[in-house]
Amino acid sequence: MKKVITYGTFDLLHKGHVRLLKRAKALGDHLTVCLSSDEFNAEKGKKAYTSYEDRKYILEAIKYVDEVIPETNWDQKIHDVQDRDIDVFVMGDDWKGKFDFLKDYCEVVYLPRTEGISTTKIKEDLGLTDTEDWKA
């Protein structure tokens, strides 16, 4: 069985998120999503609109997702890949090059983002661009 993993906050779920999950799943047989915890987002200076538990619930309902686990720190990726026997690590191409260190452990794939949609754009369209509104 070929195993794929991806990471993210997946807040304000939109078409771009679903397309990324669909394309990631197409690279293997099992897709694990490491979902940024609320605490980890706070460390990154981000605040999701939707709680971790609600984002997890939504992701688990998507047919491309086989498993959702928490992402609690930047350094867990190597451990996750090794511990779960991951074959392919997938991220959006806005992260291109940032996770190349994982090539020592698995294949690394950066997928093109869906044009015209992003969580940042949704927040801007809703007038929620003040960083103080979105910081923990």
C-alpha positions in Angstrom: 0.0 0.0 0.0 1.3 3.4 -1.0 0.9 6.0 1.8 0.6 9.8 1.3 0.7 12.5 3.9 -0.1 16.2 3.8 -0.2 19.0 6.4 -2.3 22.1 6.9 -4.8 24.2 8.9 -7.6 23.6 6.4 -9.6 26.5 7.8 -12.7 27.9 5.9 -12.6 24.7 3.7 -12.9 25.6 0.0 -12.5 24.1 -3.5 -8.8 24.5 -3.4 -8.5 22.4 -0.2 -10.6 19.6 -1.7 -8.7 19.6 -5.0 -5.4 19.4 -3.1 -6.8 16.4 -1.1 -8.1 14.7 -4.2 -4.8 15.1 -6.0 -2.8 14.0 -3.0 -5.0 10.8 -2.6 -4.5 10.1 -6.3 -0.7 9.6 -5.6 -1.3 6.6 -3.3 -3.8 4.3 -1.6 -4.0 6.0 1.9 -4.0 9.7 2.7 -3.2 11.0 6.1 -3.8 14.6 6.9 -1.9 16.2 9.7 -4.1 19.0 10.8 -2.6 22.0 12.6 -3.8 22.1 16.2 -5.2 25.4 17.6 -2.1 25.6 19.9 0.3 25.1 17.0 -1.5 27.7 15.0 -1.1 30.1 17.9 2.6 29.4 18.0 2.7 30.3 14.2 0.8 33.6 14.9 -2.3 32.2 13.2 -5.8 31.7 14.5 -8.2 29.5 12.6 -11.9 30.6 12.4 -13.0 27.0 13.0 -11.7 24.9 16.0 -9.4 21.9 15.5 -12.2 19.5 16.4 -14.6 21.0 13.9 -11.9 21.1 11.1 -11.0 17.5 11.9 -14.7 16.5 11.7 -15.0 18.1 8.3 -11.9 16.5 6.9 -12.9 13.1 8.1 -16.1 13.5 6.1 -14.2 14.0 2.8 -13.9 10.8 0.8 -10.2 11.3 -0.1 -9.1 11.5 3.5 -8.4 8.2 5.3 -7.0 9.5 8.6 -6.6 12.9 10.4 -3.9 13.4 13.0 -2.8 16.5 14.9 0.1 18.6 13.8 1.6 20.1 17.0 5.0 21.3 16.0 7.3 22.0 13.0 9.7 19.2 13.8 7.3 16.2 13.7 7.3 15.7 10.0 10.3 13.3 9.9 8.9 11.3 12.7 5.5 11.1 11.1 7.0 10.0 7.8 9.1 7.3 9.4 6.6 6.2 12.0 3.8 5.8 9.5 5.9 4.4 6.6 4.9 7.3 4.3 5.9 7.0 0.7 4.8 10.5 -0.5 4.8 13.9 1.3 2.5 16.4 -0.5 2.2 20.2 0.0 0.9 23.1 -2.1 3.6 24.7 -4.3 3.5 27.9 -2.2 5.8 25.8 0.1 8.1 24.7 -2.8 11.6 23.8 -1.5 10.7 24.2 2.2 10.3 20.5 2.8 13.0 19.1 0.5 14.8 17.7 3.6 12.2 15.0 3.6 13.5 13.6 0.3 15.9 11.6 2.5 12.8 9.7 3.8 10.2 9.7 1.0 9.1 11.3 -2.3 8.3 15.0 -1.9 5.6 16.5 -4.2 4.5 20.2 -4.4 1.1 20.5 -6.1 0.0 23.7 -7.9 -2.6 25.7 -6.0 -6.0 26.3 -7.3 -6.1 29.7 -8.9 -8.4 32.4 -7.6 -9.2 30.8 -4.2 -7.4 30.7 -0.9 -8.3 31.1 2.8 -6.5 34.4 2.8 -8.7 35.6 -0.2 -11.9 34.5 1.6 -10.8 36.5 4.7 -10.0 39.5 2.6 -13.3 39.3 0.8 -15.1 39.2 4.1 -13.1 42.1 5.4 -11.3 40.0 8.0 -7.8 41.0 6.9 -6.8 42.8 10.1 -4.1 40.5 11.5 -5.2 41.2 15.0 -8.5 39.5 14.1 -6.7 36.3 13.2 -3.9 36.1 15.8 -4.4 34.0 18.8 
